[in-house]
């Protein structure tokens, strides 16, 4: 995957979790350095708005354009 470290510059006191730029199911906890990678349970994607794993229909996630293709 493209980014080994997430962009935690968007993190603040109410939004400590940041989606992985190349994966809709992976996110980072930006509370420590380095940030901690986490994975959503099967069938769910990370929703930055609600800061939790959610059903894909609610997330509308698209990996960044410069991410490698997945098979």
Secondary structure, DSSP 8 states (H G I E B T S, - for coil): ---SS--GGG--SS--EEE-TT-SSEEEETTSSS-EEEE--TTEEEETTTTEEEEHHHH-----TTS----
